[in-house]
């Protein structure tokens, strides 16, 4: 079995077979092929990887040189130069490693012509300079660009990001860390390395240009880049594979598209987004240890159904159960269903291909179309899809072609950021936060088997006036609606647990995962959303404001470690697999919405888009409570539940109790009202029942 490297370790290619800190190492077959190509096309810069790092602020020249030296000391292969092998000049060469050699830092002054392209086009002298060039370009006294030009013999797109992370670490934590300008840190941790090819057509190709005399080596595309899965993804994959065909972790959201819809442009726009976004071209491989595989090209999956050809509820059910092949890229798809049958070209049929002029002509006359986006949670969360939708709308308004935009971070940046995190403080925090006591986790009394299957949804809504009153009441106590929902859920857990004195309760809270120190992370599409355990001690003699303060403080403490997975936290808590920390999840939606400018641009084309509606995640949790603020100021509560664990009736009872408490709490003006007083108003006859199950997995 292949031995995989821990997160943050340099890729296997960086170590090299038999590489010592000094000496020589033989070239692999792939490296020999790359070398032959380099010699056949010495000025073809596609043999190089060029990465540009923006340095803002005062530059410490000595510390930068020291950082480069420390980087090479950590990754000796970067010091490699070509040297004759044991068979002499006529035999295959080797790489000679000399990590003690001081790296040469070339200097340039920026001119009108972009210097990065010039430097990328220069041939690397592998025998003398080696496999790495470092170039410092001065734009001014407080603005520089550091270029790292690496030959593909030692660096590809995957490992280079980790090398750059190590460079930052070496610069930031060198002998004089105080000298590191803050702007350097801010500008290099956020954007991923940016490859600058001399031949864009070759760079965009999945393979290399043909090499005469070596057809076998150039007839296949280069192997896709891979990334380690995050701990969160690892747990999701295991659970998803164990429940294949059930729709678990398949998410859906939909909205109404009012006005003309050009199906061909719609499809082209999504394809443009797929071409731009790395995460949409990702898949998984788990032959050994799970990895994320990044593909070069994926065809967007868009299907259009005419009105009357398919029932909406049937479509939702079938589409969820269809699921995804997690080994294949394209873990997001779009389905269109016309609400009214258009009266267009009679030649068009239900099987008319997407993009056919007859289909396009018909759909343009549809008065309303439901748009369904289905995606797998192992790669995307709702925040991510909202970001992608903004890109899609921009592309649609630009005739299907996504306009150019500035670089923003993607899943590679997040993987590199995550690999650099020190888990020791997180372990210490979560070990203390989870505590040794076993909390009450079920928001219902024990009940008999339900006799039902599948997943259900129960809803209750707070009106605009009720939601506003709740928001004002919470704000007066330095709390939010989300905190109120957590407090109410904790009360239900306490009440159904049958406790009579102080006792802990536990539930999960969804966080966006975008509070981390990664520049522009709010625009990063990927799986950052996380479910964190909240274990709070309920004292019946305490007041509601005191409970809210307790939850608020706990949320502030957790914020620094929201990137840690539930499975890691469970392990650090010291509990066994059958000892639960949480049996339910609260999700308070806070994803980005379309901007007024974008709405206006769509309106100029007679298009009006309704707010997307989430259909709820089918996860390992028996019940998830989803809170969705409405555009009208209302608050919609949705309980998505496993019907084998909790019946439709009991789920409706549970979400109804939540809404009832949220409505009534603002009327409790007397701060002396205790938790015991509140839960006493919930008679046992009104409480829901829930079937026990000790085999619930952790997401």
Buried (B, 14 or more C-beta within 10 A) or exposed (E): EEEEBEBBEBBEBBBBEEBEEEEBBBBEEBBBBBBBBBEEBEEBBBBBBBBBBBBBBEBBEEBBBBBBBBBBBBBBBBBBBBBBBEEEEEEBBBBBBBBEEEBEBBEBEBEEEBBBEBBBBBBBEBEEBBBBBBBBBBBEEEBBBBBBBBBBBBBBBBBBBBBBBBBBBBBBEBEEEEBBBEBBBBBBBBBBBEBBBBBEEBEEBEEBBEBEEBEEBBEEEBEBBBBBBBBBBBBBBBBBEEBEEBBBBBBBBBBBBBBBBBBBBBBBBBBBBBBBBBBBBBBBBBEEBBBBBBBBEBEBBBBBBBBEEBEEEEBBBEBBEEBBEBEEBBBBBBBBBBBEBBEBBEEBEEEBEBBBEBBBBBBBBBEBBBBBBBBBBBBBBBBBBBBBBBBBBBBBBEEBBBEEEEEBBBBBBBBBBBBBBEBEEBBEBBBEBBEEEBBBBBBBBEBEEBEBEEBBBBBBBBBEEBBBBBBEBBEEBEBBBBBBBBBBBBBBBBBBBEBEEEBBBBBBBBBBBBBBEBBBBBBBBBBBBBBBBBBBBBBBEBBBBBBBBBBBEBBEEBEBBBBBBBBBBBBBBEBEEEEBBBBBBBBBBBBBBBEEEBBEBBEEEEBEBBBBBBBBBBBBBBBBBBBBBBEEBBBBBBBBBBBBBBBBBBBBBBBBBBBBBBBBBBEBEEEEBBBBBBBEEBEEEEBBBBBEEEEBBBB
